[in-house]
Amino acid sequence: MRNTRDRKFLFGFGIMLSFAVAAMAGEPWPNFRCDMQHSGRTTRVSRVRPTVNWSVPTSGSIAGSPVMDADGNLYVATATGRVSAFDRAGKRLWDFSTLGGIFGSPTLGPDSTIYVGDLTGVLYALSPKGSVRWLYRIDNGGKDARIVQAPAVGPNGTIYASSWDGHVHAVTPEGKRHWTFNSGRLLSASPAIDSSGTIYVVGLYEDTDLGVWALNPQGTQRWLFHRNMGSWPYPNETHVKSSVCVDEVRGRILVGANCPLGGFLCCLNLRDGSPVRWVPFGSAIYSAPAVDSKGIVYFGALDGCLYAYDLESGKSKWRFKTGGDFIFGSPLAEGKSNVYVGSSDGCLYKIAADGKEAWRFPANAEIRSTPVIDENGLLYFGSMNGRLFSLGGTASAPQSPPRR
């Protein structure tokens, strides 16, 4: 009788334990800027103070953003060509060295495979334990085939990478070439994908134009938009430095473009690529736009300002000047329409929906990384001095440094 009661107790305890483990597991953050649309928004809300839970060194500058799996493990890549995994407490789990530097973010597949591209033109698939599943090497007759931004994973598991060789490379989950699409010129931005599997890429079109392509999952062109932006006085330059932002709710695609005379926020119709609006700026835009649930667009510029615009009207909502001279990184809009963005002054900023500063955290090195917010509201991001941060203590916020 006692053994029966013990077995029942252990069985019931096992069920409770499995539910507890499931409750501890969170939703993953698998992509640069949260989702495959690169919308730069999340329903998660962070109410924590900007105090350090932990800060750990990596092997080099972190220009991209971390990603997080369902177990809370973080994956980050560095300019020295190393992919590192950390648990939620900041404990290093493993390191993997690639053949070249990495300036983009890793991307997680549905089975938590880690995909990352390097400057030698190699796309890597790594297991969650850090072992190599396969390598896909771009071999294009000696062309510079570097991959400088995050790969993307479509709904069917196909991996897409843009390369300086001018091609979009579609790779099967087994590491085999599915197809390539030739844009004709240099591609340097991360692809974005909508829920139907359409791929959106942006780059240089015929030397003087900003080009935006929509590709079918089979690799055929759905539409092309291009606009003359003037000739660059230096080689290997494009009119866009980061990914497009797809807003399926409003049927829009957003691109932050730049040209020798300044920058533009480009808004296109998602269905056919027809132009909706161009908003000119006196300063170049390297930052990928983010759009919140209310249709407000946020982006940084090389004047050190974060801008907020109404997507439908094109009217300015506000402008916030950081303490830095420029913003290279891309913002993140959270569920309460607060916005996080890093600046060249070495601070991560939280800006409220009205454009006022909520707080800033001094990381003491330029921040280009877009933060990750976990299910508990904790923040994770990297800095250009190679440190990975976790913020979210409950102590008083650190004093803000003097404004310039």
C-alpha positions in Angstrom: 0.0 0.0 0.0 2.8 2.4 0.9 4.7 1.6 -2.3 1.5 2.4 -4.2 1.1 5.7 -2.4 4.7 6.5 -3.0 4.4 5.8 -6.7 1.3 8.0 -6.9 3.1 10.7 -5.1 6.2 10.5 -7.3 4.0 10.4 -10.4 2.1 13.5 -9.3 5.3 15.3 -8.3 6.7 14.5 -11.7 3.7 16.0 -13.4 4.0 19.1 -11.3 7.7 19.3 -12.0 7.1 19.1 -15.7 4.6 21.9 -15.6 7.0 24.0 -13.5 9.8 23.4 -16.1 7.4 24.3 -18.9 6.4 27.5 -17.1 10.0 28.4 -16.7 10.7 28.1 -20.4 9.9 31.3 -22.3 9.1 32.2 -25.8 12.3 32.5 -27.9 13.7 35.7 -29.4 15.1 34.1 -32.5 15.7 37.0 -34.8 17.5 40.3 -35.1 14.9 42.7 -33.9 12.7 40.0 -32.5 10.8 38.6 -35.5 11.4 37.5 -39.1 9.7 40.7 -40.4 12.3 42.7 -38.5 9.5 44.9 -37.2 11.5 46.0 -34.2 8.6 45.6 -31.8 7.6 43.3 -29.1 4.5 42.8 -26.9 6.8 42.3 -23.9 7.2 45.2 -21.4 10.2 46.0 -19.3 9.6 47.9 -16.0 12.9 47.1 -14.5 15.6 49.6 -13.4 18.7 50.0 -15.5 21.0 48.3 -13.1 23.4 45.5 -14.0 22.5 41.9 -13.3 25.7 40.9 -14.9 28.2 41.9 -17.5 30.6 39.4 -19.2 33.4 39.9 -21.7 33.4 38.2 -25.1 36.1 38.0 -27.7 35.6 41.3 -29.6 33.2 44.0 -30.6 29.5 43.1 -30.7 28.0 45.0 -33.7 25.0 42.8 -33.9 22.4 41.7 -31.4 22.0 38.7 -29.2 19.2 36.1 -29.7 17.6 33.9 -27.1 16.2 30.4 -27.2 13.2 29.1 -25.3 15.4 27.9 -22.4 16.8 31.5 -22.0 20.2 30.8 -23.5 21.8 33.7 -25.3 23.8 33.5 -28.5 26.0 36.4 -29.6 28.6 36.9 -32.4 31.7 39.1 -32.4 33.9 41.0 -34.9 36.7 38.6 -34.1 34.7 35.7 -35.6 33.5 34.0 -32.5 30.0 32.8 -31.6 29.4 32.4 -27.9 26.6 31.0 -25.8 25.6 32.1 -22.3 22.9 31.0 -20.0 20.4 33.5 -18.4 22.7 34.0 -15.4 25.7 35.0 -17.6 27.6 31.7 -17.4 29.5 31.0 -20.6 28.4 27.7 -22.1 30.6 27.4 -25.2 32.5 29.3 -27.9 32.8 28.5 -31.6 35.4 30.2 -33.9 34.5 31.0 -37.5 36.8 31.7 -40.4 36.1 35.5 -40.5 34.7 38.4 -38.5 31.0 38.6 -37.8 29.2 42.0 -37.8 25.6 40.7 -38.0 23.4 38.9 -35.5 22.9 35.1 -35.2 19.5 33.7 -36.2 17.7 30.8 -34.6 15.8 28.2 -36.6 12.7 26.4 -35.3 14.8 23.6 -33.8 17.2 26.1 -32.2 19.9 25.7 -34.8 22.1 28.8 -34.8 22.7 30.3 -38.2 25.4 33.0 -38.7 27.4 34.4 -41.7 31.0 35.8 -41.7 33.1 38.1 -43.8 34.7 35.2 -45.7 31.3 34.4 -47.2 30.5 31.3 -45.1 27.1 30.5 -43.6 27.3 28.3 -40.5 24.7 26.1 -38.9 25.5 25.3 -35.3 23.8 23.0 -32.8 22.6 24.5 -29.5 25.6 22.7 -28.0 28.0 24.6 -30.3 28.9 21.8 -32.8 28.9 22.3 -36.5 25.9 20.9 -38.4 27.1 22.2 -41.8 28.9 25.0 -43.6 27.7 26.7 -46.8 30.5 28.4 -48.6 29.7 31.1 -51.2 32.0 30.5 -54.2 31.4 33.1 -56.8 34.5 33.3 -59.0 36.6 35.2 -56.6 34.0 37.9 -55.9 33.9 39.4 -52.4 31.1 37.3 -50.9 31.1 38.6 -47.4 27.9 38.3 -45.3 27.7 41.4 -43.1 24.2 41.0 -41.7 22.0 38.4 -40.1 20.6 35.5 -42.1 16.9 34.9 -42.1 14.8 31.8 -41.7 11.5 31.4 -43.6 8.3 29.7 -42.5 9.4 26.5 -44.5 12.8 26.4 -42.8 14.8 27.8 -45.7 17.7 30.0 -44.7 18.4 33.2 -46.7 21.6 35.3 -46.7 22.5 38.5 -48.6 26.0 38.8 -49.8 28.4 41.4 -51.2 28.5 39.2 -54.3 25.1 40.7 -55.2 23.2 37.5 -54.6 20.5 36.3 -52.2 21.4 32.7 -51.3 18.6 30.4 -50.3 19.9 27.3 -48.4 18.0 24.2 -47.3 17.8 23.1 -43.7 20.3 20.4 -44.7 22.9 23.0 -45.9 22.3 22.6 -49.7 21.8 25.4 -52.2 18.1 25.8 -53.0 18.5 28.8 -55.3 20.3 32.1 -55.7 18.9 35.4 -56.9 21.2 37.9 -58.6 20.5 41.5 -57.8 23.4 42.6 -60.0 25.0 44.8 -57.3 26.2 44.7 -53.7 23.8 43.5 -50.9 24.6 44.3 -47.4 21.4 44.2 -45.4 19.6 41.4 -43.6 16.6 39.9 -45.5 13.2 40.3 -43.9 10.4 37.7 -44.5 6.6 38.1 -44.2 4.2 35.5 -43.0 3.5 34.2 -46.5 7.3 33.6 -47.0 8.0 36.5 -49.3 11.6 37.7 -48.9 12.5 41.4 -48.9 16.0 42.6 -49.6 17.6 46.0 -50.1 20.8 47.1 -51.6 22.5 48.9 -54.5 20.8 48.9 -57.9 22.9 49.9 -60.9 25.4 52.0 -59.0 23.3 55.0 -58.2 19.9 53.7 -57.1 18.5 52.4 -53.8 17.0 49.0 -54.7 14.3 47.1 -52.8 13.3 43.6 -54.1 10.4 41.3 -53.1 11.2 37.7 -53.9 8.9 34.7 -54.0 9.8 31.7 -51.9 10.8 30.0 -55.2 13.5 32.7 -55.9 11.6 34.6 -58.6 11.2 38.4 -58.4 7.8 39.6 -57.3 8.5 43.3 -57.6 11.4 45.7 -57.7 11.5 49.3 -56.5 14.4 51.6 -57.2 15.1 55.3 -56.9 18.2 57.3 -57.9 20.1 58.5 -54.9 23.2 59.9 -56.5 26.6 58.4 -57.1 28.9 57.6 -54.2 32.5 58.9 -54.2 33.8 55.7 -52.8 33.6 52.0 -53.7 31.7 49.2 -51.9 29.1 51.6 -50.6 25.3 51.1 -50.6 22.3 53.3 -49.8 21.2 51.2 -46.9 23.1 49.8 -43.9 20.5 47.7 -42.1 17.5 45.6 -42.8 14.1 46.6 -44.1 11.1 46.6 -41.7 8.0 44.8 -42.7 4.7 46.0 -41.2 2.1 43.5 -42.3 -0.7 45.1 -40.2 -0.6 48.2 -42.3 0.8 46.7 -45.5 3.9 48.7 -45.6 7.7 48.2 -45.9 10.1 50.7 -44.4 13.7 51.4 -45.3 16.1 53.8 -43.8 18.2 55.0 -46.8 21.1 57.4 -47.1 22.8 59.2 -50.0 25.7 61.7 -50.3 23.5 64.6 -49.4 21.6 63.1 -46.5 19.0 60.5 -45.6 15.5 59.4 -46.4 12.8 57.3 -44.7 11.3 55.3 -47.5 7.8 53.8 -47.2 6.6 51.4 -49.8 3.4 49.4 -50.5 4.0 45.9 -49.4 1.8 44.4 -52.1 3.5 45.9 -55.2 6.4 48.1 -54.0 4.8 51.3 -55.1 6.1 54.3 -53.2 3.9 55.7 -50.4 6.1 58.4 -49.0 9.6 59.7 -48.8 10.6 61.7 -45.7 13.9 63.6 -46.3 16.6 64.2 -43.6 19.8 66.2 -43.5 21.6 63.3 -41.9 22.2 59.7 -43.2 20.1 56.8 -41.7 22.0 53.6 -41.0 19.4 52.5 -38.4 16.7 50.0 -39.4 13.3 51.5 -38.7 11.0 50.0 -36.0 7.2 50.3 -36.0 5.1 49.9 -32.9 1.5 48.5 -32.6 0.1 52.0 -33.0 1.9 52.6 -36.3 4.6 54.9 -35.0 7.9 54.5 -36.8 11.2 55.0 -34.9 14.7 55.2 -36.3 18.1 56.7 -35.5 20.3 58.9 -37.6 23.9 60.0 -37.9 23.0 63.3 -36.1 22.7 61.3 -32.9 18.9 61.7 -32.8 16.1 59.2 -32.5 13.0 60.1 -34.6 9.4 59.2 -34.2 7.0 59.5 -37.2 3.4 58.6 -37.8 3.4 55.9 -40.5 0.1 56.9 -42.1 0.4 60.6 -42.1 4.1 61.0 -42.4 4.1 63.7 -39.7 6.8 64.0 -37.1 5.8 63.0 -33.5 9.0 64.0 -31.8 12.8 64.0 -32.0 15.1 62.9 -29.1 18.8 64.0 -29.1 21.1 61.4 -27.4 24.4 62.4 -26.0 26.2 60.8 -28.9 27.1 62.2 -32.3 25.5 59.3 -34.2 23.2 56.3 -33.9 24.3 53.3 -35.9 22.1 50.7 -34.2 18.4 50.0 -34.6 15.7 50.8 -32.0 13.2 48.4 -30.3 9.7 49.4 -29.4 8.1 47.5 -26.5 4.5 46.8 -25.6 3.9 50.2 -23.9 5.5 52.1 -26.8 8.6 52.8 -24.9 11.7 52.7 -27.2 15.2 51.4 -26.5 18.2 52.5 -28.6 21.9 52.7 -28.2 24.1 55.6 -29.1 27.8 56.4 -29.8 28.0 58.1 -26.4 28.1 54.6 -24.9 24.6 54.7 -23.4 21.5 52.6 -23.9 18.4 54.9 -23.7 14.8 54.1 -22.8 12.6 56.8 -24.3 8.9 57.0 -23.3 6.0 57.2 -25.8 6.0 61.0 -25.5 9.6 61.3 -26.5 11.0 62.0 -23.0 13.9 60.2 -21.6 12.9 57.5 -19.0 16.5 56.5 -18.2 19.9 55.9 -19.7 22.4 53.2 -18.9 26.1 54.0 -19.4 27.9 51.0 -20.9 31.1 53.0 -21.5 31.3 51.9 -25.1 29.3 52.5 -28.3 26.1 50.5 -28.5 24.9 49.2 -31.9 23.1 46.2 -30.5 19.3 46.1 -30.4 18.2 44.8 -26.9 16.4 41.5 -26.2 13.6 41.6 -23.6 12.9 38.3 -21.9 9.5 37.2 -20.4 10.5 38.7 -17.1 11.3 42.1 -18.6 15.1 41.8 -18.3 17.2 43.4 -21.0 20.2 41.9 -22.8 22.5 43.7 -25.3 26.1 43.9 -26.4 28.6 46.8 -26.8 31.4 47.6 -29.1 34.0 46.9 -26.3 32.9 43.3 -26.4 30.7 43.0 -23.3 27.3 41.4 -23.0 25.0 43.0 -20.5 22.0 41.9 -18.6 20.0 44.8 -17.0 17.1 44.5 -14.6 18.0 45.0 -11.0 15.6 46.7 -8.5 18.0 49.2 -7.1 17.8 52.9 -7.9 18.7 53.8 -11.4 22.3 55.1 -12.0 22.7 58.8 -12.3 22.5 60.1 -15.9 25.7 61.6 -17.2 25.6 65.3 -18.2 23.8 66.0 -21.4 25.8 67.6 -24.2 
